[in-house]
Amino acid sequence: MTQLETGPVAAEIERRLRAALSPESLAVIDDSAAHRGHAGHDARGESHFTVEIVAAAFAGESRVKRHRLVNAALAALLADRVHALVIQARAPGE
């Protein structure tokens, strides 16, 4: 994923997750268009995302701990800009 393929919020999500968790693979999917007219939709776009991430940091960790690691890396965005985040976090080999 490059800056040219994504909006600025998606690019920032990717940058923060790469810096915090050094993932082997990462996909940041903007689901915002599917939520137009719903509560939490932001007219600026980029308000709803799915993150698919595979990182060694998740090895041996519970699903809750994995989500907490992702949420911690994205805390400022979640507080201000991102309304909804679906997290699919796996360790390598899972």
N, CA, C and O atoms as a printed pandas DataFrame, in Angstrom:
     atom_number atom_name residue_name chain_id  residue_number  x_coord  y_coord  z_coord
0              1         N          MET        A               1    0.839   -1.169    0.000
1              2        CA          MET        A               1    0.000    0.000    0.000
2              3         C          MET        A               1    0.882    1.229    0.000
3              4         O          MET        A               1    1.839    1.315    0.770
4              5         N          THR        A               2    0.564    2.178   -0.859
5              6        CA          THR        A               2    1.342    3.405   -0.923
6              7         C          THR        A               2    0.436    4.594   -0.672
7              8         O          THR        A               2   -0.787    4.463   -0.709
8              9         N          GLN        A               3    1.021    5.750   -0.419
9             10        CA          GLN        A               3    0.273    6.980   -0.201
10            11         C          GLN        A               3   -0.646    7.262   -1.387
11            12         O          GLN        A               3   -1.742    7.788   -1.198
12            13         N          LEU        A               4   -0.221    6.924   -2.607
13            14        CA          LEU        A               4   -1.018    7.198   -3.788
14            15         C          LEU        A               4   -2.281    6.354   -3.841
15            16         O          LEU        A               4   -3.269    6.770   -4.447
16            17         N          GLU        A               5   -2.276    5.193   -3.230
17            18        CA          GLU        A               5   -3.423    4.295   -3.281
18            19         C          GLU        A               5   -4.414    4.543   -2.160
19            20         O          GLU        A               5   -5.527    4.018   -2.203
20            21         N          THR        A               6   -4.046    5.323   -1.163
21            22        CA          THR        A               6   -4.885    5.513    0.003
22            23         C          THR        A               6   -5.022    6.982    0.332
23            24         O          THR        A               6   -4.273    7.828   -0.156
24            25         N          GLY        A               7   -5.998    7.260    1.172
25            26        CA          GLY        A               7   -6.149    8.609    1.679
26            27         C          GLY        A               7   -5.183    8.845    2.827
27            28         O          GLY        A               7   -4.480    7.928    3.251
28            29         N          PRO        A               8   -5.147   10.060    3.327
29            30        CA          PRO        A               8   -4.188   10.399    4.377
30            31         C          PRO        A               8   -4.421    9.670    5.695
31            32         O          PRO        A               8   -3.455    9.365    6.394
32            33         N          VAL        A               9   -5.658    9.383    6.058
33            34        CA          VAL        A               9   -5.918    8.682    7.319
34            35         C          VAL        A               9   -5.465    7.227    7.209
35            36         O          VAL        A               9   -4.826    6.706    8.123
36            37         N          ALA        A              10   -5.787    6.580    6.111
37            38        CA          ALA        A              10   -5.340    5.199    5.901
38            39         C          ALA        A              10   -3.820    5.116    5.895
39            40         O          ALA        A              10   -3.239    4.192    6.463
40            41         N          ALA        A              11   -3.186    6.082    5.256
41            42        CA          ALA        A              11   -1.719    6.100    5.214
42            43         C          ALA        A              11   -1.134    6.283    6.616
43            44         O          ALA        A              11   -0.110    5.686    6.948
44            45         N          GLU        A              12   -1.783    7.104    7.428
45            46        CA          GLU        A              12   -1.304    7.321    8.795
46            47         C          GLU        A              12   -1.514    6.069    9.649
47            48         O          GLU        A              12   -0.668    5.739   10.480
48            49         N          ILE        A              13   -2.616    5.382    9.454
49            50        CA          ILE        A              13   -2.843    4.110   10.155
50            51         C          ILE        A              13   -1.722    3.140    9.806
51            52         O          ILE        A              13   -1.137    2.510   10.686
52            53         N          GLU        A              14   -1.434    3.027    8.530
53            54        CA          GLU        A              14   -0.369    2.128    8.096
54            55         C          GLU        A              14    0.974    2.531    8.702
55            56         O          GLU        A              14    1.701    1.673    9.203
56            57         N          ARG        A              15    1.310    3.800    8.666
57            58        CA          ARG        A              15    2.591    4.277    9.208
58            59         C          ARG        A              15    2.718    3.951   10.693
59            60         O          ARG        A              15    3.755    3.463   11.141
60            61         N          ARG        A              16    1.668    4.220   11.447
61            62        CA          ARG        A              16    1.718    3.986   12.893
62            63         C          ARG        A              16    1.827    2.497   13.227
63            64         O          ARG        A              16    2.572    2.115   14.130
64            65         N          LEU        A              17    1.089    1.661   12.505
65            66        CA          LEU        A              17    1.158    0.225   12.788
66            67         C          LEU        A              17    2.511   -0.355   12.389
67            68         O          LEU        A              17    3.043   -1.214   13.092
68            69         N          ARG        A              18    3.062    0.095   11.293
69            70        CA          ARG        A              18    4.398   -0.379   10.896
70            71         C          ARG        A              18    5.442    0.032   11.935
71            72         O          ARG        A              18    6.325   -0.758   12.271
72            73         N          ALA        A              19    5.347    1.244   12.437
73            74        CA          ALA        A              19    6.313    1.724   13.422
74            75         C          ALA        A              19    6.179    0.981   14.751
75            76         O          ALA        A              19    7.185    0.664   15.386
76            77         N          ALA        A              20    4.963    0.706   15.169
77            78        CA          ALA        A              20    4.731    0.108   16.487
78            79         C          ALA        A              20    4.892   -1.404   16.507
79            80         O          ALA        A              20    5.350   -1.962   17.504
80            81         N          LEU        A              21    4.519   -2.083   15.408
81            82        CA          LEU        A              21    4.428   -3.549   15.447
82            83         C          LEU        A              21    5.270   -4.269   14.404
83            84         O          LEU        A              21    5.317   -5.499   14.417
84            85         N          SER        A              22    5.917   -3.574   13.526
85            86        CA          SER        A              22    6.750   -4.178   12.472
86            87         C          SER        A              22    6.088   -5.405   11.844
87            88         O          SER        A              22    6.643   -6.503   11.897
88            89         N          PRO        A              23    4.927   -5.231   11.259
89            90        CA          PRO        A              23    4.196   -6.394   10.738
90            91         C          PRO        A              23    4.861   -7.033    9.525
91            92         O          PRO        A              23    5.532   -6.374    8.731
92            93         N          GLU        A              24    4.647   -8.349    9.411
93            94        CA          GLU        A              24    5.073   -9.073    8.208
94            95         C          GLU        A              24    4.157   -8.730    7.053
95            96         O          GLU        A              24    4.593   -8.627    5.906
96            97         N          SER        A              25    2.881   -8.553    7.365
97            98        CA          SER        A              25    1.936   -8.118    6.343
98            99         C          SER        A              25    0.913   -7.199    6.993
99           100         O          SER        A              25    0.592   -7.328    8.174
100          101         N          LEU        A              26    0.413   -6.270    6.191
101          102        CA          LEU        A              26   -0.533   -5.286    6.693
102          103         C          LEU        A              26   -1.420   -4.816    5.550
103          104         O          LEU        A              26   -0.930   -4.442    4.485
104          105         N          ALA        A              27   -2.716   -4.838    5.778
105          106        CA          ALA        A              27   -3.677   -4.267    4.838
106          107         C          ALA        A              27   -4.577   -3.327    5.619
107          108         O          ALA        A              27   -5.138   -3.706    6.647
108          109         N          VAL        A              28   -4.712   -2.116    5.138
109          110        CA          VAL        A              28   -5.611   -1.130    5.724
110          111         C          VAL        A              28   -6.687   -0.872    4.679
111          112         O          VAL        A              28   -6.412   -0.337    3.606
112          113         N          ILE        A              29   -7.914   -1.259    5.005
113          114        CA          ILE        A              29   -9.020   -1.191    4.050
114          115         C          ILE        A              29  -10.011   -0.128    4.511
115          116         O          ILE        A              29  -10.509   -0.183    5.635
116          117         N          ASP        A              30  -10.293    0.830    3.650
117          118        CA          ASP        A              30  -11.235    1.903    3.959
118          119         C          ASP        A              30  -12.651    1.411    3.652
119          120         O          ASP        A              30  -13.016    1.229    2.491
120          121         N          ASP        A              31  -13.438    1.200    4.702
121          122        CA          ASP        A              31  -14.815    0.719    4.574
122          123         C          ASP        A              31  -15.826    1.861    4.641
123          124         O          ASP        A              31  -17.028    1.607    4.713
124          125         N          SER        A              32  -15.375    3.089    4.620
125          126        CA          SER        A              32  -16.231    4.246    4.881
126          127         C          SER        A              32  -17.414    4.354    3.928
127          128         O          SER        A              32  -18.513    4.709    4.355
128          129         N          ALA        A              33  -17.217    4.061    2.669
129          130        CA          ALA        A              33  -18.300    4.209    1.689
130          131         C          ALA        A              33  -19.502    3.345    2.039
131          132         O          ALA        A              33  -20.636    3.718    1.739
132          133         N          ALA        A              34  -19.277    2.215    2.658
133          134        CA          ALA        A              34  -20.367    1.317    3.033
134          135         C          ALA        A              34  -21.169    1.854    4.219
135          136         O          ALA        A              34  -22.208    1.292    4.563
136          137         N          HIS        A              35  -20.701    2.928    4.843
137          138        CA          HIS        A              35  -21.351    3.458    6.042
138          139         C          HIS        A              35  -21.933    4.850    5.844
139          140         O          HIS        A              35  -22.307    5.508    6.815
140          141         N          ARG        A              36  -22.013    5.300    4.610
141          142        CA          ARG        A              36  -22.613    6.619    4.342
142          143         C          ARG        A              36  -24.034    6.651    4.882
143          144         O          ARG        A              36  -24.826    5.738    4.646
144          145         N          GLY        A              37  -24.340    7.710    5.606
145          146        CA          GLY        A              37  -25.682    7.865    6.161
146          147         C          GLY        A              37  -25.869    7.180    7.505
147          148         O          GLY        A              37  -26.908    7.364    8.139
148          149         N          HIS        A              38  -24.906    6.403    7.956
149          150        CA          HIS        A              38  -24.985    5.731    9.254
150          151         C          HIS        A              38  -24.401    6.619   10.333
151          152         O          HIS        A              38  -23.668    7.566   10.045
152          153         N          ALA        A              39  -24.726    6.310   11.567
153          154        CA          ALA        A              39  -24.147    7.036   12.700
154          155         C          ALA        A              39  -22.627    6.902   12.642
155          156         O          ALA        A              39  -22.096    5.828   12.359
156          157         N          GLY        A              40  -21.951    7.986   12.908
157          158        CA          GLY        A              40  -20.494    7.966   12.925
158          159         C          GLY        A              40  -19.849    8.218   11.579
159          160         O          GLY        A              40  -18.631    8.384   11.508
160          161         N          HIS        A              41  -20.629    8.252   10.510
161          162        CA          HIS        A              41  -20.034    8.538    9.209
162          163         C          HIS        A              41  -19.555    9.974    9.195
163          164         O          HIS        A              41  -20.257   10.877    9.652
164          165         N          ASP        A              42  -18.388   10.180    8.683
165          166        CA          ASP        A              42  -17.773   11.504    8.622
166          167         C          ASP        A              42  -17.779   11.941    7.166
167          168         O          ASP        A              42  -17.268   11.229    6.301
168          169         N          ALA        A              43  -18.348   13.095    6.890
169          170        CA          ALA        A              43  -18.441   13.581    5.507
170          171         C          ALA        A              43  -17.072   13.735    4.853
171          172         O          ALA        A              43  -16.975   13.754    3.626
172          173         N          ARG        A              44  -16.012   13.845    5.656
173          174        CA          ARG        A              44  -14.661   13.927    5.107
174          175         C          ARG        A              44  -14.210   12.578    4.557
175          176         O          ARG        A              44  -13.216   12.509    3.834
176          177         N          GLY        A              45  -14.922   11.513    4.886
177          178        CA          GLY        A              45  -14.518   10.164    4.482
178          179         C          GLY        A              45  -13.502    9.599    5.451
179          180         O          GLY        A              45  -13.158   10.240    6.444
180          181         N          GLU        A              46  -13.024    8.408    5.170
181          182        CA          GLU        A              46  -12.006    7.755    5.986
182          183         C          GLU        A              46  -12.371    7.724    7.471
183          184         O          GLU        A              46  -11.617    8.206    8.317
184          185         N          SER        A              47  -13.527    7.153    7.772
185          186        CA          SER        A              47  -13.979    7.067    9.156
186          187         C          SER        A              47  -14.117    5.628    9.640
187          188         O          SER        A              47  -14.128    5.385   10.846
188          189         N          HIS        A              48  -14.222    4.673    8.724
189          190        CA          HIS        A              48  -14.414    3.259    9.044
190          191         C          HIS        A              48  -13.348    2.438    8.319
191          192         O          HIS        A              48  -13.166    2.572    7.109
192          193         N          PHE        A              49  -12.645    1.585    9.073
193          194        CA          PHE        A              49  -11.548    0.806    8.491
194          195         C          PHE        A              49  -11.556   -0.639    8.979
195          196         O          PHE        A              49  -12.072   -0.955   10.051
196          197         N          THR        A              50  -10.971   -1.497    8.161
197          198        CA          THR        A              50  -10.597   -2.845    8.556
198          199         C          THR        A              50   -9.077   -2.914    8.458
199          200         O          THR        A              50   -8.489   -2.478    7.468
200          201         N          VAL        A              51   -8.448   -3.466    9.493
201          202        CA          VAL        A              51   -7.001   -3.667    9.509
202          203         C          VAL        A              51   -6.750   -5.167    9.578
203          204         O          VAL        A              51   -7.211   -5.842   10.499
204          205         N          GLU        A              52   -6.023   -5.677    8.607
205          206        CA          GLU        A              52   -5.577   -7.074    8.606
206          207         C          GLU        A              52   -4.075   -7.043    8.805
207          208         O          GLU        A              52   -3.338   -6.539    7.958
208          209         N          ILE        A              53   -3.620   -7.587    9.935
209          210        CA          ILE        A              53   -2.215   -7.451   10.299
210          211         C          ILE        A              53   -1.671   -8.775   10.821
211          212         O          ILE        A              53   -2.311   -9.467   11.612
212          213         N          VAL        A              54   -0.475   -9.103   10.357
213          214        CA          VAL        A              54    0.258  -10.285   10.839
214          215         C          VAL        A              54    1.578   -9.770   11.397
215          216         O          VAL        A              54    2.368   -9.153   10.682
216          217         N          ALA        A              55    1.812  -10.031   12.695
217          218        CA          ALA        A              55    3.027   -9.528   13.337
218          219         C          ALA        A              55    3.514  -10.497   14.403
219          220         O          ALA        A              55    2.713  -11.130   15.092
220          221         N          ALA        A              56    4.805  -10.608   14.532
221          222        CA          ALA        A              56    5.406  -11.463   15.558
222          223         C          ALA        A              56    5.008  -11.005   16.958
223          224         O          ALA        A              56    4.972  -11.815   17.884
224          225         N          ALA        A              57    4.712   -9.728   17.124
225          226        CA          ALA        A              57    4.310   -9.200   18.432
226          227         C          ALA        A              57    3.049   -9.867   18.969
227          228         O          ALA        A              57    2.778   -9.803   20.168
228          229         N          PHE        A              58    2.283  -10.501   18.099
229          230        CA          PHE        A              58    1.034  -11.140   18.515
230          231         C          PHE        A              58    1.214  -12.596   18.953
231          232         O          PHE        A              58    0.284  -13.196   19.492
232          233         N          ALA        A              59    2.383  -13.158   18.732
233          234        CA          ALA        A              59    2.625  -14.568   19.071
234          235         C          ALA        A              59    2.382  -14.802   20.560
235          236         O          ALA        A              59    2.938  -14.105   21.409
236          237         N          GLY        A              60    1.547  -15.786   20.861
237          238        CA          GLY        A              60    1.258  -16.159   22.236
238          239         C          GLY        A              60    0.322  -15.208   22.961
239          240         O          GLY        A              60    0.037  -15.415   24.140
240          241         N          GLU        A              61   -0.164  -14.172   22.289
241          242        CA          GLU        A              61   -1.045  -13.198   22.921
242          243         C          GLU        A              61   -2.511  -13.517   22.638
243          244         O          GLU        A              61   -2.844  -14.079   21.595
244          245         N          SER        A              62   -3.372  -13.156   23.568
245          246        CA          SER        A              62   -4.811  -13.347   23.391
246          247         C          SER        A              62   -5.344  -12.368   22.353
247          248         O          SER        A              62   -4.675  -11.397   21.998
248          249         N          ARG        A              63   -6.532  -12.630   21.879
249          250        CA          ARG        A              63   -7.174  -11.737   20.921
250          251         C          ARG        A              63   -7.334  -10.334   21.533
251          252         O          ARG        A              63   -7.118   -9.327   20.858
252          253         N          VAL        A              64   -7.709  -10.284   22.796
253          254        CA          VAL        A              64   -7.878   -9.000   23.474
254          255         C          VAL        A              64   -6.557   -8.238   23.525
255          256         O          VAL        A              64   -6.527   -7.040   23.244
256          257         N          LYS        A              65   -5.490   -8.898   23.871
257          258        CA          LYS        A              65   -4.169   -8.245   23.942
258          259         C          LYS        A              65   -3.736   -7.754   22.566
259          260         O          LYS        A              65   -3.171   -6.666   22.446
260          261         N          ARG        A              66   -3.995   -8.540   21.535
261          262        CA          ARG        A              66   -3.652   -8.139   20.163
262          263         C          ARG        A              66   -4.399   -6.859   19.784
263          264         O          ARG        A              66   -3.817   -5.932   19.220
264          265         N          HIS        A              67   -5.684   -6.821   20.099
265          266        CA          HIS        A              67   -6.486   -5.638   19.785
266          267         C          HIS        A              67   -5.995   -4.433   20.578
267          268         O          HIS        A              67   -5.973   -3.315   20.063
268          269         N          ARG        A              68   -5.605   -4.657   21.824
269          270        CA          ARG        A              68   -5.084   -3.558   22.638
270          271         C          ARG        A              68   -3.790   -2.992   22.053
271          272         O          ARG        A              68   -3.572   -1.782   22.092
272          273         N          LEU        A              69   -2.948   -3.845   21.521
273          274        CA          LEU        A              69   -1.706   -3.381   20.898
274          275         C          LEU        A              69   -2.001   -2.505   19.680
275          276         O          LEU        A              69   -1.383   -1.457   19.494
276          277         N          VAL        A              70   -2.943   -2.940   18.862
277          278        CA          VAL        A              70   -3.328   -2.153   17.684
278          279         C          VAL        A              70   -3.968   -0.838   18.129
279          280         O          VAL        A              70   -3.627    0.232   17.624
280          281         N          ASN        A              71   -4.897   -0.930   19.079
281          282        CA          ASN        A              71   -5.575    0.282   19.560
282          283         C          ASN        A              71   -4.589    1.277   20.173
283          284         O          ASN        A              71   -4.737    2.485   19.989
284          285         N          ALA        A              72   -3.597    0.787   20.891
285          286        CA          ALA        A              72   -2.599    1.677   21.488
286          287         C          ALA        A              72   -1.815    2.422   20.410
287          288         O          ALA        A              72   -1.528    3.611   20.549
288          289         N          ALA        A              73   -1.475    1.718   19.343
289          290        CA          ALA        A              73   -0.719    2.349   18.262
290          291         C          ALA        A              73   -1.546    3.419   17.538
291          292         O          ALA        A              73   -0.995    4.362   16.970
292          293         N          LEU        A              74   -2.861    3.262   17.567
293          294        CA          LEU        A              74   -3.745    4.161   16.827
294          295         C          LEU        A              74   -4.571    5.074   17.733
295          296         O          LEU        A              74   -5.526    5.695   17.267
296          297         N          ALA        A              75   -4.223    5.165   19.007
297          298        CA          ALA        A              75   -5.050    5.855   19.998
298          299         C          ALA        A              75   -5.478    7.257   19.576
299          300         O          ALA        A              75   -6.658    7.593   19.685
300          301         N          ALA        A              76   -4.562    8.069   19.104
301          302        CA          ALA        A              76   -4.911    9.446   18.736
302          303         C          ALA        A              76   -5.898    9.485   17.569
303          304         O          ALA        A              76   -6.813   10.309   17.554
304          305         N          LEU        A              77   -5.716    8.613   16.613
305          306        CA          LEU        A              77   -6.647    8.568   15.476
306          307         C          LEU        A              77   -8.020    8.071   15.904
307          308         O          LEU        A              77   -9.041    8.565   15.424
308          309         N          LEU        A              78   -8.046    7.097   16.803
309          310        CA          LEU        A              78   -9.321    6.560   17.273
310          311         C          LEU        A              78  -10.082    7.598   18.098
311          312         O          LEU        A              78  -11.312    7.621   18.084
312          313         N          ALA        A              79   -9.374    8.434   18.797
313          314        CA          ALA        A              79  -10.013    9.454   19.629
314          315         C          ALA        A              79  -10.575   10.599   18.795
315          316         O          ALA        A              79  -11.564   11.225   19.179
316          317         N          ASP        A              80   -9.947   10.870   17.658
317          318        CA          ASP        A              80  -10.297   12.072   16.914
318          319         C          ASP        A              80  -10.884   11.827   15.531
319          320         O          ASP        A              80  -11.786   12.554   15.115
320          321         N          ARG        A              81  -10.403   10.834   14.815
321          322        CA          ARG        A              81  -10.703   10.748   13.379
322          323         C          ARG        A              81  -11.410    9.468   12.939
323          324         O          ARG        A              81  -12.263    9.512   12.053
324          325         N          VAL        A              82  -11.071    8.339   13.539
325          326        CA          VAL        A              82  -11.612    7.043   13.109
326          327         C          VAL        A              82  -12.781    6.664   14.009
327          328         O          VAL        A              82  -12.651    6.609   15.232
328          329         N          HIS        A              83  -13.919    6.404   13.383
329          330        CA          HIS        A              83  -15.121    6.042   14.136
330          331         C          HIS        A              83  -15.193    4.548   14.420
331          332         O          HIS        A              83  -15.598    4.140   15.508
332          333         N          ALA        A              84  -14.803    3.734   13.451
333          334        CA          ALA        A              84  -14.926    2.283   13.610
334          335         C          ALA        A              84  -13.701    1.586   13.029
335          336         O          ALA        A              84  -13.171    1.980   11.990
336          337         N          LEU        A              85  -13.265    0.535   13.731
337          338        CA          LEU        A              85  -12.085   -0.207   13.309
338          339         C          LEU        A              85  -12.326   -1.694   13.540
339          340         O          LEU        A              85  -12.558   -2.127   14.668
340          341         N          VAL        A              86  -12.268   -2.464   12.470
341          342        CA          VAL        A              86  -12.315   -3.925   12.553
342          343         C          VAL        A              86  -10.871   -4.397   12.523
343          344         O          VAL        A              86  -10.109   -4.014   11.636
344          345         N          ILE        A              87  -10.488   -5.235   13.496
345          346        CA          ILE        A              87   -9.115   -5.686   13.601
346          347         C          ILE        A              87   -9.044   -7.191   13.407
347          348         O          ILE        A              87   -9.702   -7.951   14.118
348          349         N          GLN        A              88   -8.244   -7.614   12.441
349          350        CA          GLN        A              88   -7.937   -9.027   12.236
350          351         C          GLN        A              88   -6.440   -9.165   12.458
351          352         O          GLN        A              88   -5.640   -8.916   11.557
352          353         N          ALA        A              89   -6.072   -9.566   13.671
353          354        CA          ALA        A              89   -4.659   -9.618   14.066
354          355         C          ALA        A              89   -4.223  -11.059   14.265
355          356         O          ALA        A              89   -4.829  -11.801   15.038
356          357         N          ARG        A              90   -3.166  -11.448   13.563
357          358        CA          ARG        A              90   -2.653  -12.814   13.651
358          359         C          ARG        A              90   -1.138  -12.794   13.834
359          360         O          ARG        A              90   -0.453  -11.852   13.437
360          361         N          ALA        A              91   -0.652  -13.844   14.436
361          362        CA          ALA        A              91    0.793  -14.053   14.500
362          363         C          ALA        A              91    1.223  -14.800   13.241
363          364         O          ALA        A              91    0.391  -15.453   12.612
364          365         N          PRO        A              92    2.479  -14.726   12.860
365          366        CA          PRO        A              92    2.950  -15.471   11.691
366          367         C          PRO        A              92    2.637  -16.957   11.849
367          368         O          PRO        A              92    2.794  -17.525   12.930
368          369         N          GLY        A              93    2.201  -17.568   10.774
369          370        CA          GLY        A              93    1.886  -18.991   10.784
370          371         C          GLY        A              93    0.470  -19.319   11.205
371          372         O          GLY        A              93    0.065  -20.479   11.138
372          373         N          GLU        A              94   -0.285  -18.341   11.633
373          374        CA          GLU        A              94   -1.676  -18.597   12.019
374          375         C          GLU        A              94   -2.596  -18.460   10.829
375          376         O          GLU        A              94   -3.807  -18.639   10.962
